[in-house]
Amino acid sequence: MASISSIAKRLEGKVAIITGGASGIGEATTRLFIEHGAKVVIADVQDDLGQSIVKEIGENSDVCYVHCDVSVEKDVENAVNVAVSRYGKLDIMFSNAGVSEELDSTILKSDYENFKKVFDVNVFGALMCSKHAARVMIPAKKGVIIFTSSVASVTCGGTVHTYLASKHAIVGLAKNLGVELGQHGIRVNCVSPFGVPTPMLMKGLGINEKKKVEEFVCQIANLKGTISHVEDVAQTTLYLASDESKYISGMNIIIDGGFSTTNVALKQGIETLRY
């Protein structure tokens, strides 16, 4: 029974920080990590949402909320300090917070202010999360850092330039960190989802109904008959955070139902020749 219990709670005794943990992929991961025995610090700028999750789960439970704008280093430093002071250590940093830009943005509409906004959160934020996580993980000679990238990190076309560039940068950062921090027993990986109906995607598409977003994603997806949800990304993150993936580092795990491996241009071209 003890063995079954340890399998059921795959993060028993672990301490995690989840940035952007108050909604979307971050919220789903927060709930799943807690279900599997982890103590979680939700780090987000959405104070009401973050506090409501803590209140729902229980004020005295193994979850707390801290306001954290990942583009501000002091906020990230504070989040790590809260985790260590409250729970005694930090085992997992899930650098998940991110922003996008308008989907109709083109190269001619690009400007420095927009570039800076996206990169400050997506790339500098990821860098600061890894810096301050490493600060406490290196002395412990163990730890896991996970970044949320995107299928945009392995595909081109249809994605706005600044967002795509930021997600490529995150994958590069993860691989390079995996080399440096591997010497200290720390693993670094990415999860890269496709078309998950999060508040950010809904806002970007200008669609307020989750069902309509799901229908849109199903229409363009490669894998039919199923829908990708935030819980799917959370499950992959759980695997990477757990000891089950103890020898996996420097990887970018694509959660896209084969979308990034698919090129329909030849098929469509042949079909046009038939008519």
C-alpha positions as a printed NumPy array, in Angstrom:
array([[  0.   ,   0.   ,   0.   ],
       [  2.877,   2.373,   0.773],
       [  4.298,   1.714,  -2.695],
       [  0.936,   2.42 ,  -4.344],
       [  0.613,   5.644,  -2.359],
       [  4.057,   6.881,  -3.471],
       [  3.166,   6.23 ,  -7.096],
       [ -0.154,   8.016,  -6.741],
       [  1.531,  11.121,  -5.318],
       [  4.372,  11.646,  -7.736],
       [  5.578,  14.914,  -6.173],
       [  5.256,  13.996,  -2.508],
       [  7.453,  16.317,  -0.429],
       [  8.431,  18.504,  -3.401],
       [  8.219,  22.314,  -3.39 ],
       [  7.317,  24.118,  -6.625],
       [  6.933,  27.667,  -7.897],
       [  4.551,  28.114, -10.827],
       [  4.654,  31.499, -12.544],
       [  1.432,  32.413, -14.275],
       [ -0.094,  29.869, -11.925],
       [ -3.433,  31.617, -11.451],
       [ -5.002,  30.781, -14.815],
       [ -4.743,  28.618, -17.927],
       [ -1.917,  26.084, -18.069],
       [ -0.451,  27.427, -14.835],
       [ -3.658,  26.949, -12.868],
       [ -4.15 ,  23.407, -14.182],
       [ -0.562,  22.58 , -13.242],
       [ -0.961,  24.136,  -9.801],
       [ -3.969,  21.946,  -9.065],
       [ -2.311,  18.805, -10.444],
       [  0.931,  19.36 ,  -8.529],
       [ -0.985,  19.807,  -5.27 ],
       [ -3.001,  16.675,  -6.023],
       [  0.302,  14.833,  -6.32 ],
       [  1.628,  16.005,  -2.972],
       [  3.62 ,  19.114,  -3.875],
       [  3.701,  22.362,  -1.951],
       [  3.092,  25.149,  -4.477],
       [  3.799,  28.865,  -4.591],
       [  1.536,  30.507,  -7.17 ],
       [  3.439,  33.474,  -8.627],
       [  1.289,  35.721, -10.795],
       [  0.097,  39.284, -11.38 ],
       [ -3.563,  38.226, -11.268],
       [ -3.986,  38.743,  -7.539],
       [ -7.728,  38.05 ,  -7.31 ],
       [ -7.474,  34.792,  -9.259],
       [ -4.428,  33.638,  -7.328],
       [ -5.966,  34.375,  -3.955],
       [ -9.212,  32.677,  -4.952],
       [ -7.349,  29.433,  -5.749],
       [ -5.616,  29.533,  -2.36 ],
       [ -8.936,  30.202,  -0.642],
       [-10.642,  27.366,  -2.535],
       [ -7.931,  24.838,  -1.744],
       [ -7.541,  26.061,   1.828],
       [ -5.645,  28.914,   3.458],
       [ -3.619,  26.555,   5.652],
       [ -2.935,  24.028,   2.917],
       [  0.276,  23.506,   0.989],
       [ -0.331,  26.388,  -1.415],
       [  0.254,  30.111,  -1.184],
       [  0.132,  33.084,  -3.511],
       [  2.695,  35.801,  -4.137],
       [  2.374,  38.747,  -6.505],
       [  5.08 ,  38.353,  -9.128],
       [  5.722,  40.223, -12.359],
       [  8.409,  38.038, -13.922],
       [  9.776,  40.995, -15.884],
       [ 10.827,  42.491, -12.52 ],
       [ 13.794,  40.616, -11.06 ],
       [ 12.999,  41.611,  -7.465],
       [  9.551,  39.996,  -7.804],
       [ 11.072,  36.719,  -8.974],
       [ 13.717,  36.842,  -6.256],
       [ 10.983,  37.401,  -3.695],
       [  8.919,  34.452,  -4.977],
       [ 11.902,  32.136,  -4.552],
       [ 12.597,  33.546,  -1.101],
       [  8.954,  32.971,  -0.102],
       [  9.158,  29.328,  -1.209],
       [ 12.351,  28.732,   0.772],
       [ 11.238,  30.596,   3.899],
       [  7.787,  28.981,   3.944],
       [  8.604,  25.441,   2.827],
       [ 12.352,  25.166,   3.409],
       [ 13.533,  24.518,  -0.142],
       [ 12.737,  24.701,  -3.871],
       [ 12.634,  21.566,  -6.006],
       [ 10.71 ,  22.718,  -9.098],
       [ 10.552,  26.003, -10.974],
       [  7.853,  26.036, -13.65 ],
       [  8.487,  29.236, -15.605],
       [  5.131,  29.432, -17.327],
       [  4.112,  33.112, -17.361],
       [  3.931,  34.615, -20.83 ],
       [  2.321,  37.203, -23.073],
       [  1.618,  37.419, -26.792],
       [  0.74 ,  40.185, -29.22 ],
       [ -2.026,  40.918, -31.715],
       [ -2.405,  38.083, -34.218],
       [ -2.6  ,  40.495, -37.16 ],
       [  0.788,  41.976, -36.281],
       [  3.114,  42.015, -39.305],
       [  6.756,  42.92 , -39.759],
       [  5.696,  46.39 , -40.897],
       [  3.761,  46.903, -37.655],
       [  6.632,  45.763, -35.452],
       [  8.14 ,  48.254, -33.023],
       [ 10.545,  48.259, -30.119],
       [  7.97 ,  48.843, -27.394],
       [  5.981,  45.758, -28.364],
       [  9.148,  43.711, -28.777],
       [ 10.375,  44.82 , -25.357],
       [  7.047,  44.   , -23.681],
       [  6.962,  40.441, -25.052],
       [ 10.645,  39.71 , -24.469],
       [ 10.674,  41.238, -20.991],
       [  8.019,  38.753, -19.848],
       [  8.706,  35.713, -22.011],
       [ 12.505,  35.709, -22.186],
       [ 13.902,  37.957, -19.446],
       [ 11.268,  36.519, -17.101],
       [ 12.382,  32.984, -17.935],
       [ 16.002,  33.984, -17.426],
       [ 15.253,  35.455, -13.993],
       [ 13.21 ,  32.414, -12.966],
       [ 16.116,  30.144, -13.814],
       [ 18.664,  32.471, -12.195],
       [ 16.927,  32.583,  -8.835],
       [ 15.899,  28.945,  -8.943],
       [ 19.532,  28.015,  -9.605],
       [ 20.571,  30.205,  -6.68 ],
       [ 18.954,  27.75 ,  -4.261],
       [ 19.14 ,  24.572,  -6.348],
       [ 22.902,  24.606,  -6.966],
       [ 23.797,  24.287,  -3.26 ],
       [ 21.245,  21.449,  -2.976],
       [ 22.782,  19.766,  -6.06 ],
       [ 19.348,  18.93 ,  -7.45 ],
       [ 16.252,  20.509,  -8.926],
       [ 14.044,  20.812, -11.982],
       [ 13.421,  23.869, -14.153],
       [ 10.664,  23.716, -16.767],
       [  9.699,  26.416, -19.265],
       [  6.505,  26.84 , -21.236],
       [  7.476,  27.457, -24.848],
       [  5.146,  26.804, -27.808],
       [  4.732,  24.776, -30.961],
       [  5.834,  28.08 , -32.533],
       [  9.345,  27.13 , -31.392],
       [  9.449,  24.384, -34.048],
       [  7.13 ,  25.694, -36.772],
       [  6.983,  28.819, -38.91 ],
       [  4.143,  30.621, -40.645],
       [  1.007,  32.112, -39.166],
       [  2.577,  33.102, -35.846],
       [  3.466,  36.697, -35.047],
       [  7.192,  37.365, -35.238],
       [  7.981,  38.684, -31.764],
       [  6.07 ,  35.933, -29.971],
       [  7.664,  33.257, -32.183],
       [ 11.139,  34.685, -31.599],
       [ 10.587,  34.728, -27.841],
       [  9.547,  31.068, -27.812],
       [ 12.584,  30.053, -29.881],
       [ 14.724,  31.97 , -27.395],
       [ 13.218,  30.054, -24.466],
       [ 14.078,  26.702, -26.045],
       [ 17.635,  27.864, -26.69 ],
       [ 17.904,  29.087, -23.112],
       [ 16.637,  25.768, -21.757],
       [ 19.148,  23.754, -23.77 ],
       [ 22.054,  25.964, -22.742],
       [ 20.999,  25.919, -19.096],
       [ 20.695,  22.164, -19.248],
       [ 24.397,  22.008, -20.098],
       [ 25.505,  24.412, -17.344],
       [ 23.176,  23.25 , -14.588],
       [ 23.499,  19.559, -15.371],
       [ 26.879,  19.791, -13.639],
       [ 24.939,  20.553, -10.458],
       [ 22.343,  17.791, -10.829],
       [ 19.653,  20.181, -12.141],
       [ 17.462,  19.201, -15.087],
       [ 16.032,  21.776, -17.529],
       [ 13.277,  21.121, -20.091],
       [ 10.502,  22.804, -22.071],
       [  6.885,  21.986, -22.803],
       [  5.577,  23.314, -26.116],
       [  1.804,  23.083, -26.576],
       [ -0.334,  23.737, -29.632],
       [ -3.756,  25.364, -29.672],
       [ -4.678,  25.013, -26.005],
       [ -7.831,  27.076, -25.272],
       [ -6.34 ,  29.324, -22.603],
       [ -7.469,  32.881, -21.779],
       [ -4.417,  34.158, -23.702],
       [ -5.325,  32.223, -26.868],
       [ -8.981,  33.24 , -26.608],
       [ -7.978,  36.879, -26.301],
       [ -5.543,  36.586, -29.205],
       [ -8.172,  35.037, -31.478],
       [-10.813,  37.52 , -30.353],
       [-13.137,  34.659, -29.401],
       [-14.865,  34.711, -26.022],
       [-16.335,  31.207, -26.119],
       [-14.053,  28.307, -25.226],
       [-16.082,  25.889, -27.367],
       [-15.546,  28.016, -30.483],
       [-11.8  ,  28.082, -29.841],
       [-11.819,  24.296, -29.496],
       [-13.73 ,  23.978, -32.777],
       [-11.189,  26.22 , -34.513],
       [ -8.248,  24.227, -33.16 ],
       [ -9.892,  20.92 , -34.155],
       [-10.328,  22.248, -37.675],
       [ -6.62 ,  22.972, -38.152],
       [ -5.227,  20.146, -35.996],
       [ -3.498,  17.07 , -37.356],
       [ -4.806,  14.641, -34.732],
       [ -8.572,  14.359, -35.067],
       [-11.125,  13.043, -32.606],
       [ -9.575,  14.627, -29.523],
       [ -8.985,  18.084, -28.086],
       [ -5.91 ,  19.429, -26.346],
       [ -6.652,  20.927, -22.924],
       [ -4.598,  22.694, -20.266],
       [ -4.671,  19.464, -18.281],
       [ -2.7  ,  17.721, -21.036],
       [  0.11 ,  20.227, -20.693],
       [ -0.079,  19.931, -16.915],
       [  0.294,  16.131, -17.139],
       [  3.408,  16.482, -19.291],
       [  4.831,  19.033, -16.868],
       [  4.104,  16.674, -13.982],
       [  6.104,  13.954, -15.714],
       [  9.063,  16.292, -16.276],
       [  8.886,  17.514, -12.669],
       [  8.752,  14.009, -11.207],
       [ 11.528,  11.495, -10.631],
       [ 10.069,   9.421, -13.47 ],
       [ 11.984,  11.671, -15.874],
       [ 15.164,  11.729, -13.771],
       [ 17.455,  11.392, -16.816],
       [ 15.643,  13.735, -19.198],
       [ 17.188,  17.17 , -19.645],
       [ 17.645,  19.691, -22.456],
       [ 14.479,  18.521, -24.197],
       [ 11.633,  20.452, -25.806],
       [  8.531,  18.258, -25.435],
       [  6.05 ,  19.07 , -28.204],
       [  2.387,  18.59 , -27.252],
       [  0.704,  19.092, -30.601],
       [ -0.787,  15.827, -31.856],
       [  1.752,  15.721, -34.674],
       [  0.895,  19.192, -35.996],
       [  4.533,  20.258, -36.271],
       [  5.414,  17.155, -38.295],
       [  2.678,  17.766, -40.842],
       [  3.033,  19.538, -44.168],
       [ -0.131,  19.356, -46.267],
       [  1.201,  21.472, -49.152],
       [  2.006,  18.486, -51.393],
       [ -1.367,  16.824, -50.781],
       [ -3.24 ,  20.046, -51.429],
       [ -1.175,  20.715, -54.545],
       [ -1.924,  17.27 , -55.982],
       [ -5.624,  17.742, -55.252],
       [ -5.67 ,  20.998, -57.219],
       [ -4.185,  19.168, -60.208],
       [ -7.129,  16.759, -60.217],
       [ -9.735,  19.455, -60.675]])
